Amino acid sequence: MSIKESLLKGFVKENPVFVMALGLCPTLAVSSSLSNSLGMGLASMSVLLGSNVIISLIKNWIPAKVRIPCYIVVIASFVSVIDMVMHAFVPALHKSLGLFIPLIVVNCLILGRAEAFASKNGVFDSFIDALSMGLGFTFALSVLGIIRELLGAGKILGFQVMPDAYQPMLIAILAPGAFITLGFIMGFINLLKKKEQ
Amino acid sequence: MKYYLKLSGILLLICVAASGTLAFVNKKTAPIIQGIAAREEKAAMLFVLPQTKTFSKQTAGDFTYFLAKDAEDIVVGYVFIASEYGYSSDVKTVVGLKKDFSINSIKIISQAETPGLGANCEKRQWQDQFADKKFSQIAVEKDGGQIVSITGSTITSRAISNSISKGIKLLEEAVVQEGGNK
């Protein structure tokens, strides 16, 4: 696979949310607005970049029997670092994401990539993989965020874009709206795939 | 035996490296985070007693409160920070009281309660019901007070109400001891 292909795979072909259905809990919970989606996506991507690189560096020293605890320690440390940095430099975003930042630790996307990719590949490839998956995750969250914020609040990034007469569909920014929107997007992607074959 | 020592040794090494990194980052970010918290606290104190010009810190035993004075140096009320463990976190509330110890306004400044349930205590609509309530009325309805609980979050509502009424009691005692603060 060329670098370009491995970078692009996270967006559509192996999109972590829409295709692999990984990390759905934070996806459904925080994608109620575009700014939350971007914040969560970028935070997860930073953790993923850090953990993939470190794990591919130390993979040869870790005995197979204790690899999962080792990965979790590495991932949890990166999450705590991101948590503290966000708290210090973007307090408003940190507040609105709240509990979901510490919960990045248990996002199966991150452990999944560590186990399936970083522990078997070199540093550079793991970095590219993390970038691709992280961007794909951010992309998926943003698509959900845009649709839900537009339908549920008539805004994008807090700016009013719908005409005043538009009555916001509150359900879109509540939990059921996340499931419905995600279902439609997944269905649409499956339809595209079927047509391709 | 040697194999198991190796396993735990490696895990130990990784944990040591991780804690070292965390300690370093914590040392760098802690002062900034504290600064933000202090600024938010000041803003919240002004929010609950907007007519105030100066806040002066007072202590009575373990209890700390702020005496609020306006531009003419006249006491307009008192502010204290109530804190109690709710359902999953410490809920911190800034409480502004008028001179007669009834509540002027409250503002919740930090909480990590369940999103969608207890976290709704951040909504102004819920907090505004505390306005003008007196000590005897501050308890959730289940406990015989006049505070309407957040739906599905009696524990959070109770913790906030109790922390506030406890604070008011301590404040009244402290102010009486000071001789009514003129």
Interface residues (C-beta under 8 A of the other chain):
Chain A: A29 I58 W61 I62 P63 K65 V66 P69 C70 V73 V74 A76 S77 S80 V81 M84 V85 H87 A88 F89 P91 G98 L99 A175
Chain B: K6 L7 S8 I10 L11 I14 C15 A18 T21 L22 V25 N26 T29 A30 I32 I33 I36 A112 P115 G116 A119
